[in-house]
Amino acid sequence: MTIAASKHDFDRLWNGAEELAVLTFNLNGETFAIEAIVVQEILDLLPETSVPGSQAFVGSVINFRGKVIPLADIRLAFGMEATRPTIDSRIVVIELDLSGERTLIGIRTDRVYEVTTLLRAASEPPPSVGMRWRADYIDCLVKRDGEFIILPNLDAIFNSRGERAGSAAANSDGR
């Protein structure tokens, strides 16, 4: 990824605003945040149905309000080890525009913290070297209380994982 592309993603995230409302959550001891506006619901763990032949990243589906939606483990996109659910584990249901189609996706988390506001002034694009994760999978890092909060680039993650994440779910629309 070029520096220009990274800057474009960074600017797209903030869209001229100085603050961003986010939902913070934990994956393998790291604090992540996603834009609150894409969050549809936070759920306790639900029964999962494995999808034979699917990628581990979206290896199962759940029933969300009568719809079958993919359940993603984005820690796998970041090369983290999969972990067993705990009493604090939650599913965050988000809605993304993937290939021009609004798509519901569940994201498994270790713990959900809070909805909060992050400041653009405390943020920076991911460094192009020295990262243990793909820089194009990160929109930015925000420093707060001496720690970094990682804002993943969900569009890049879900659009680059082979076929669309929704295809793993044996889409409810018949495709």
C-alpha positions in Angstrom: 0.0 0.0 0.0 1.3 3.4 -0.8 1.5 6.3 1.6 -1.0 8.2 -0.5 -3.5 5.3 -0.3 -3.0 5.1 3.5 -3.6 8.9 3.8 -6.7 8.6 1.7 -8.1 5.9 4.0 -7.2 8.0 7.0 -9.0 11.1 5.6 -12.0 8.9 4.6 -12.4 7.7 8.1 -12.5 11.1 9.7 -14.4 12.8 6.8 -13.4 16.3 8.0 -14.6 15.7 11.6 -12.4 16.3 14.6 -14.2 13.6 16.7 -15.4 10.1 15.9 -18.0 8.1 17.8 -16.8 4.5 18.2 -17.5 1.2 19.9 -14.3 -0.1 21.6 -13.7 -3.8 22.1 -11.0 -6.3 22.9 -9.3 -8.9 20.7 -6.4 -10.9 22.3 -5.6 -8.1 24.7 -5.6 -5.4 22.1 -8.1 -2.6 22.1 -9.9 -2.1 18.8 -12.7 0.4 17.8 -15.2 0.5 15.0 -17.4 3.4 14.0 -20.5 3.4 16.1 -22.6 4.3 13.1 -22.1 0.8 11.5 -23.0 -1.1 14.7 -26.5 -2.6 14.6 -26.5 -4.5 17.8 -24.3 -6.1 20.5 -25.3 -9.7 21.3 -24.4 -12.4 23.8 -22.9 -15.4 22.0 -25.4 -17.3 19.8 -25.4 -20.8 18.5 -23.2 -21.0 15.4 -23.5 -23.2 12.3 -20.2 -24.1 10.6 -20.1 -23.6 6.9 -18.2 -26.5 5.2 -15.5 -25.3 2.8 -15.6 -21.7 4.1 -12.5 -19.8 5.2 -11.7 -19.9 8.9 -12.1 -16.1 8.9 -15.9 -16.4 8.3 -16.3 -20.1 9.1 -19.7 -20.0 10.5 -23.1 -18.2 10.4 -25.6 -17.1 13.0 -29.3 -16.3 13.0 -29.8 -12.6 13.5 -33.4 -11.5 13.6 -34.4 -14.3 11.2 -31.5 -13.6 8.8 -28.5 -15.8 8.3 -25.4 -13.7 8.6 -21.7 -14.5 8.5 -19.8 -14.6 11.8 -16.3 -13.2 11.3 -13.3 -13.6 13.6 -11.2 -10.6 12.5 -8.4 -11.7 14.8 -7.6 -14.2 12.1 -7.2 -11.4 9.5 -4.6 -9.9 11.9 -2.8 -13.2 12.2 -3.8 -13.7 15.8 -4.6 -17.1 17.3 -8.3 -18.0 17.6 -9.4 -18.2 21.2 -12.2 -19.9 23.0 -15.2 -17.8 24.0 -15.4 -16.6 27.6 -18.3 -15.2 29.7 -17.3 -11.7 28.4 -17.3 -12.6 24.7 -19.8 -10.8 22.5 -20.9 -10.6 18.9 -21.0 -7.1 17.4 -23.4 -7.0 14.4 -22.3 -4.4 11.9 -23.6 -3.3 8.5 -21.1 -2.5 5.8 -21.4 -1.6 2.1 -19.6 -4.4 0.4 -19.4 -4.3 -3.4 -22.4 -1.9 -3.5 -24.6 -4.1 -1.3 -25.5 -3.4 2.4 -24.3 -6.5 4.3 -24.8 -7.6 7.9 -21.8 -9.3 9.5 -21.3 -10.5 13.0 -17.8 -9.9 14.6 -16.8 -12.1 17.5 -15.0 -10.1 20.2 -13.4 -11.1 23.5 -15.1 -8.2 25.4 -17.0 -5.0 24.5 -16.0 -1.9 26.4 -17.9 1.2 25.6 -19.2 3.7 23.0 -16.8 6.6 23.2 -15.4 9.5 21.2 -12.0 9.5 19.8 -10.1 12.7 18.7 -8.6 13.1 15.3 -5.8 15.1 16.9 -4.7 12.0 18.8 -4.8 9.8 15.7 -2.3 8.9 13.1 -2.1 6.6 10.0 -0.5 3.2 10.7 3.3 3.2 10.1 4.3 1.7 6.8 7.1 -0.4 8.4 7.4 -2.2 11.7 3.8 -3.2 12.1 3.0 -6.8 12.9 -0.2 -6.5 11.0 -1.0 -5.5 7.4 -1.1 -1.6 7.3 -3.9 -1.7 4.8 -6.1 -3.5 7.4 -5.7 -0.5 9.8 -7.4 2.9 9.2 -5.5 4.6 12.0 -4.2 4.3 15.5 -5.5 6.6 18.2 -3.5 7.3 21.4 -5.6 7.5 24.5 -4.6 7.2 28.2 -1.1 6.0 27.1 -2.3 3.2 25.0 -3.2 2.8 21.3 -6.7 2.0 20.0 -6.7 0.3 16.6 -9.3 1.2 14.1 -9.4 -1.6 11.6 -10.2 -0.9 7.9 -13.2 -3.3 7.8 -13.8 -2.5 4.1 -10.3 -3.7 3.3 -10.5 -6.7 5.5 -13.9 -8.0 4.2 -13.2 -7.1 0.6 -9.8 -8.8 0.4 -10.7 -12.1 2.1 -11.3 -13.9 -1.2 -14.9 -13.6 -2.0 -17.2 -11.2 -0.1 -17.7 -12.2 3.6 -21.4 -12.6 2.9 -20.7 -15.4 0.4 -19.6 -17.6 3.2 -23.0 -17.5 4.6 -24.8 -19.3 1.8 -26.5 -16.0 1.4 -30.1 -15.7 2.3 -30.9 -13.9 -1.0 -30.1 -17.1 -2.9 -26.7 -16.2 -4.4 
